[in-house]
Amino acid sequence: MIAILQFVTLAIATLLAAAAAAAVHWLLLQATFLLMRPATAHRIAPRTELARGTAALARAYTAHR
């Protein structure tokens, strides 16, 4: 009877350790992805009016050439 109790205690302790290891692994994975994110991820995209204007100018120049 004591052997069964010890085995069950060992099994429960193993399951708790595995759950704790999985939780720590998940937290470290989230931290890794957070650190790998580029610094410009939250910045607003630059305005593209100059590029559009340059493209329009190039089209206008090639049309009259």
N, C-alpha and C positions, 0 to 999 in steps of 0.2 A: 504494500500500500504506500509506503514511504517512497519507494522507487518511482511509482506512478506520479506521485505528487511532485517529486523532483523533476521528472521528465516534463510534466505540464508546466512547471515554473520555468524551466529552461526554454520550452517552446514559446511561452508568452514573452519572456525576456528577449528572445531572438526576434519575434515579430515586432515588438516595440522598437528594438534597435534598428531593424530594417526600415520601419516607418520613419524613424528619426533621420536615418541616413538619406532616405528618399526626399524628405522635406529639406534637408540642408543642401542636397544636390540641386533641387529645384530652385532654391533661393540663390545659390551661386550661379546657376545658369541664367536666371533673370538679371543678376548683377552684371554678368559677362555681356549679355546683349545690351544692357543699358550703357556700359562703357564702350562697346563697339559702335554704338550709334554715332553717326557723324555729327560734328558740332553744328552744322547748318540744318539739322533736322527741324528745328523749331523756328527758323528764320523765315521771313516772308520772301517769296521769290522776287528777284529784281525786276524792275519794270522793263518791258521789251519794246517800248515805243521807239527807241533809237534803232533797234534792229529792224523793226517794221519800216521805219522811215528810210533806213539805208536800203532795204530791199525795194521799196517803192521808187527810190531815186535810181537804183540800178535798172529797174524795169523801164522807167521813163527815159533813161539815157540810151538804153539799147533799142528802144522803139524809134527814136529819132535819128539814129545813126545810119 
